[in-house]
Amino acid sequence: MLQIRPFTADDRAAWEPLWQGYLTFYKSSVPPEVTDATWRRFLDPAEPLQGLAAVLDDRMVGIVHTVYHRSTWTTADYCYLQDLFTAEAARGRGVAKALIEAVYEQAKAAGAARVYWLTHETNTTAQALYDKVASRTGFIQYRRML
């Protein structure tokens, strides 16, 4: 049975390969100190960064990371679903959908006004799911690295 739960301090060894898998999927990497800081932030209740694990048969098979932030459009916070990844062996079993639904529940309980996320235009597999659980906004992201 699939269980969705917040990260615990003991989850680092199971989380990190999924995190690295996510980065690899997007042909990206971050320095080890960023991974270390990210993990510490998940465990700090004062941080707006949170994480959930999908556990199947006592094995972490999926992760989702969220960031809560203010908005000029509402008095309630927004929840940005920043990262979502499912282990290849667990794909097609409803893990990603369960993680998204858990984020919706968590955000609703926190009083957030919106959950939103981005995906790459070539990630058509994920888009097939996203089109079922959310609405496309039509917005295009622009970015400048500093």
N, C-alpha and C positions, 0 to 999 in steps of 0.2 A: 504494500500500500504506500502511496506517495504521501510524504509529509512535507509541509512547507513551514519553516521556522526561522527565527532570527539567528544570526551567527552567534556562536559562543567562542570564548577564548581558545577552546580546544580544536576549533575548526580550521585553523590556519593551514595545516598540512593538506587537508582535503580541498580547501578553497583555492590555494595557489595554482595547482595545475589547471583548474577551470579558468581562473583569471588569465593565466598564460595562454590557454587555448583561445580565449576571447581576443586577446591582443594579436595572436598569430592569425586568427581569422581575418582581422582587419589590417593585416600586414603592418603591424605596429609593435612598438616596444616602449617600455618605460624603464628608467634606471631602478636598481634594487631599492634605493632609498625612497622612491615614490611608492613602490609596492609596500614597503614597510610602513610608511606614513599612512597609506590608505588603510591598511589593516588596523593600525592603531585607532584611526578615526572611527571605524565601524564599532569599536568597543567602547568609545567615549560617549556617554549619554549627552554631553554638552554639544556634540557635533551634529550638524544637519545631515550628515552622510549616514546612511543605513544600508544594511544588507540582509538578504534572506537566502536561505539554502533550501534546495529541493533534495530530499533524501528518499531514496528508493532502496529497499532491502539493506538498510543500514549503511548505504553508500551515498555520498553527496554526488548528485548527477546534474545539478543545475544551480545557477546563482543569478541574483538580480541585485543591482545597486541603485539606490535612490538618493536624491538630494532635495531637501525641502528649502524653498526660498520665498521671499516676499515678491509681490507683484504690484505694479502701479494700477492694475486693472481691477483689483479686488482687495478687500481687507483680509481675506484668507490667504494662506500660503498656497503655492503651487508645488506639486511633486514632480520632479524631473526623474524619469526612469532612465538612468544614464547607461547602464550596462546590463545585458541579458545574455546568458549563455547556457546551453545545454550540452552535456557530453554527447559525443557522436553516438555511442551505444544506446543512449536513452532517447534519442530523437524519434518523433512520431508517436510518443506515448503520452502526450498531453502535459509534459513538464513545463514548457514555456508558457502555455496558456494558464496553467495553475499558478505559476509565479506572477504573471500579470494580474490575475484575479486577486491574488494575495496582496499585491501592491495596491490595487483598488480598495480593498478592505482596510488596509493599514492607513491609506491616505484619507479615506472617509472617516475613520476613527480619529485621526489627527485633526480633522476639520479642514482639510485641504479643499480647494475649489476645483482643482484640475490635476490630472495626471497626463503627462505628455512625454514623448520621446522622439528620437531621430533614428533613422536607419539609412544605410547607403542605398542609392538608387539601384545598384546591382543585386541587392540582397532580396531577390524575388521570393525565395522560400519563406523568409520571415514575413515579407509583406502579405503573403497569402493568409497567414494567421492574423497579422495586425489589422487587415481589412475586415476581419470578422469580429474583433474585440474593441475596435476604436474607429474613429473617423479621420480621414486624411484632411489636413487643413489647407493644403495648397501652398503653404509657405515654403520658401527656399532659404536655406541657411547661407550666410556669408561669414567669412572668418578671416582674421589677420592674426598671425602668430606674433607675439611680442617677446 
